[in-house]
Amino acid sequence: MPEFTGDALSIHSFGVLRLPDRIHFGEGSFASVPREAVRLGRRVLVVCDPFLLETEELSGLLESLASEGAIVSVESEIIPELPLDVVERVSGRCRSAQPDVIIGFGGGSALDMAKLVSLTLRHGAPLTQYYGENAVPGPVVPLIAIPTTAGTGSEVTGVAVLTDPDRDLKVGISSPYLIPRIAVVDPLLSVGAPARVTAASGADAFVHAVEAFTAAVRDPIWGAEQPVFVGRNDLSSLLALTAVRIIFDALPRAVRDGGDLAARHAMAYGSLLAGMAFGSAGTHLSHAIQYPVGALTHTPHGVGTGMLLPFVLREIRASASDRLAEIAEAIGVATGNAETSADAAIVAIASMMREIGLPASLAEMGVTEADVAKIVDLTLSVKRLVANSTLVPDYESIARIVTAAYLGNLASELPELHTAG
């Protein structure tokens, strides 16, 4: 389905964006939070990472909220990957606060915890009844999301992810009702973040952008409930390709120097755009495979998606070479030929992931050969993500990706690149 015809949009083109009511971006935008919060209500619950408890940023926020007349509670029990029992315990504890508005402040897990608390406080437990897409019955407690990392895009999306011990892969709850009402992205909040956090979160932001740009194109569903992820579309693609260009340049610099404000600003901006893009277009195979890999290895989400991305792109190359060629142009490795440009993009992306310190194989992440078949089976069960790829989802194609990623053998899967490094 062509998206553009010359300089004009094709009659087959369409676009979908679902975003917060307000997005504030830029250095110092954090100062806008207290006033925005009390516009939504006087009883404010702040859900934040525990490392923020002793920071000037949190103390200043609490003082400013109090000066605006807010009644404030703070919850800081955030554990990476959000185990279900922890989410349920935190939600139960927060019920007595009866918040009018919830502020999520921190990394992706803190923002997702804020979403899940807002959901259970408004609609009740158990969370298992909301797994999947469009199962949230209505609006949740209003949310303000303030990220301190440049990566998850949770501040502008309707997705929250947690870990359920009764399942062999992480679980997503996806609904437009989970989109925060206000997103505040202040690059100053991410200055000095550790290199490993910067690398993992930044890699995930890059994957969001690439997968939104290379997602399947579907016919829109008007007049009925749309899926949360509608596939590649005209509006998301503009955001995604811009994010690809920005993050590819800025991420290695941000990892090398945590105090590089220009790199931090670029990463915050690129991650925001990537979140805006994948919030409607969706992600696909790197995320689908990472769900079982993350549950198996207990490794950071962005480490898995970033490490898997080149292997996924190699497999979809035949069905997405034109898009990969556009990515090559955006990151400065285009050759003038679509096929070789696609290859150059894959190699450059793999090189960038290694440069920021990501592992080169699933084996390095703790996956064993015996795990490969189970990972393939579980990946195929993540139907909403697998179906969002241009790849025909069958066992053999997913097995090729997982096997190559387990071996870390991109060159053998891409023989023409043996001399490319």
Secondary structure, DSSP 8 states (H G I E B T S, - for coil): --SEETTEE-TT--------SEEEESTTGGGGHHHHHHHH-SEEEEEE-GGGTTSHHHHHHHHHHHHTT-EEEEE----TT-BHHHHHHHHHHHGGG--SEEEEEESHHHHHHHHHHHHHHHH-S-GGGG-EES---S--S-EEEEESSSS--GGG-SEEEEB-TTSSS-EEEE-GGGS-SEEEE-GGGGTT--HHHHHHHHHHHHHHHHHHHTS-------SS---S---S-HHHHHHHHHHHHHHHHHHHHHHH-TT-HHHHHHHHHHHHHHHHHHHHH---HHHHHHHHHHHHH---HHHHHHHHHHHHHHHHHHHHHHHHHHHHHHHT---SSHHHHHHHHHHHHHHHHHHTT--SSTGGGT--GGGHHHHHHHHHH-HHHHTTSSS---HHHHHHHHHHHHHT-HHHHSGGGGGG-
